[in-house]
Amino acid sequence: QVQLVESGGGLVQAGGSLRLSCAASGRIFSSGTMGWYRQAPGEQRDEVARITNGGRTVYADSVKGRFTISRDNAKNTLYLQMDSLTPEDTAVYYCNAWGYNGVKLNLFWGQGTQVTVSS
């Protein structure tokens, strides 16, 4: 089975920074894309950023220039460096990754980590 464990969330003032980590274990599809999503109260879960195995990145317009996604393939760990945070970034942040459930590829999700930005 695949497990994704996020860490690094917390409370920060506007303008501050946080670095999220997502440690993946189990039968991870190492060639797959990994990503970060976030969900604010009462809102849908939206994509924040994703990164391919080769390091190509895509960002949501709302975080471009402020967030940086990266991954350490040797450690199966995904990161999200978040700078210049605003209260609008407050949400639960989830990572995802592709892995095997038996012989089938599935998209797995972590349990989420809360990020709260105070004004």
C-alpha positions in Angstrom: 0.0 0.0 0.0 1.0 3.6 -0.5 1.2 6.2 2.3 1.7 10.0 2.0 2.4 12.0 5.1 2.4 15.8 5.0 4.1 17.9 7.5 5.2 21.6 8.0 1.9 23.3 8.2 1.1 25.8 11.0 0.2 29.4 11.8 2.1 32.2 10.2 1.7 35.9 9.8 1.0 37.5 6.4 4.2 37.9 4.5 5.8 34.9 6.2 6.9 31.6 4.8 6.3 27.9 5.4 7.8 24.8 3.9 5.6 21.7 3.5 6.9 18.2 3.1 5.2 15.1 1.8 6.9 11.8 2.6 5.8 9.0 0.3 6.3 5.3 1.1 5.1 2.0 -0.3 4.7 1.1 -4.0 5.1 4.6 -5.4 5.2 5.0 -9.2 8.5 6.9 -9.2 8.1 8.1 -12.7 4.8 9.8 -12.0 3.8 13.4 -11.4 3.4 14.5 -7.8 1.4 17.5 -6.7 -0.1 19.8 -4.0 -3.7 20.7 -3.7 -5.5 22.9 -1.1 -9.0 23.2 0.3 -10.3 26.2 2.2 -13.5 25.8 4.3 -16.6 25.6 2.2 -14.5 25.5 -1.0 -13.6 22.8 -3.5 -10.1 21.3 -3.5 -7.9 23.1 -6.0 -4.6 22.4 -7.5 -1.7 24.4 -6.3 1.3 23.0 -8.1 2.5 19.8 -9.7 5.9 18.5 -10.7 7.0 15.7 -13.1 9.6 13.1 -12.4 11.9 15.2 -14.6 11.3 18.4 -12.7 8.9 20.2 -15.0 6.5 22.3 -12.9 3.1 23.8 -13.2 1.6 26.4 -10.8 -1.8 27.9 -10.2 -1.9 31.5 -11.2 -2.7 32.5 -7.6 0.7 31.2 -6.3 3.0 31.8 -9.2 6.1 33.7 -8.1 5.5 32.9 -4.4 5.4 29.1 -4.1 8.0 26.6 -5.3 7.4 22.9 -5.7 10.3 20.5 -5.7 10.9 16.8 -5.1 13.7 14.5 -4.0 13.2 11.3 -6.1 15.8 9.4 -4.0 13.8 10.1 -0.9 10.3 9.9 -2.5 9.6 13.3 -0.8 7.7 16.2 -2.2 8.1 19.8 -1.0 6.3 23.1 -1.3 8.1 26.3 -0.3 5.5 29.0 0.3 6.7 32.6 0.6 4.9 35.9 0.8 1.9 34.2 2.3 -1.5 35.9 2.5 -4.7 35.1 4.4 -6.1 33.8 1.2 -3.6 31.0 1.3 -5.3 29.6 4.4 -6.4 26.1 3.7 -5.7 22.4 4.3 -2.9 21.4 1.9 -2.8 17.9 0.5 -0.2 16.1 -1.5 -0.8 13.4 -4.1 1.2 10.8 -5.9 0.7 7.8 -8.2 1.2 4.4 -6.8 0.2 0.7 -7.2 -2.8 -0.9 -5.7 -2.2 -4.5 -6.7 -1.3 -4.2 -10.4 -3.4 -1.1 -10.9 -2.1 2.5 -10.8 -4.1 4.8 -8.5 -3.7 8.3 -7.3 -3.1 8.5 -3.6 -3.6 11.4 -1.2 -2.2 12.4 2.1 -4.3 13.3 5.1 -3.6 17.0 4.8 -1.8 19.7 6.8 -3.4 22.9 8.0 -1.9 26.2 6.9 -3.3 29.3 8.6 -2.1 32.8 7.6 -3.1 35.6 9.9 -3.5 39.2 8.8 
